[in-house]
Amino acid sequence: MNRKEEYAKFLAEVRRESGIESLKSDETGLVSVRVDDAYNVNLQLVEETGRVLCFIEVAELPPDAPKAVYRDLLAGGLFGKDTAGGYFALEPNTETVVYNYSFDLDVAAGDVEEFISTLEKILQLCDIWAERIKSNISGDGREADDSDFPPRGHTIFQA
């Protein structure tokens, strides 16, 4: 079985567990699902490596975003300290902060429930970071930390 077939089988299992019938990839291996009218969860198969890249747009930055926003993102990403092993990137045309996380297809397919649980935790992390970014942009005079922003507790899938 080739990687595309493995990925299609994996997505079918995720659809079965989640009840989300729209969770299907296009011809390039891209899946995009809107969650809680807050985030698009995108999954992209990288055939060459057998990885599934998850990427989520977290916040759009204003052109004059303060240094504190970028500093917090970089410091939080050091050794994955505040990013659960994922990383942030900046889409230069839209100034959008994007969270990226990579799954091993074989591992994810081996435990679909854990994969779904990890996606939900990633969304909670995105909630925290969206609030941290907002706080840094507003310049409220203090540094935000994780305790300031309890996760909303996304349940994307009805496993």
PyMOL commands that set and color helices and strands:
alter all, ss='L'
color gray80, all
select helices_A, chain A and resi 3-18+67-80+105-110+112-138+146-148
alter helices_A, ss='H'
color red, helices_A
select strands_A, chain A and resi 30-35+39-46+51-60+87-91+96-104
alter strands_A, ss='S'
color yellow, strands_A
deselect
rebuild
show_as cartoon
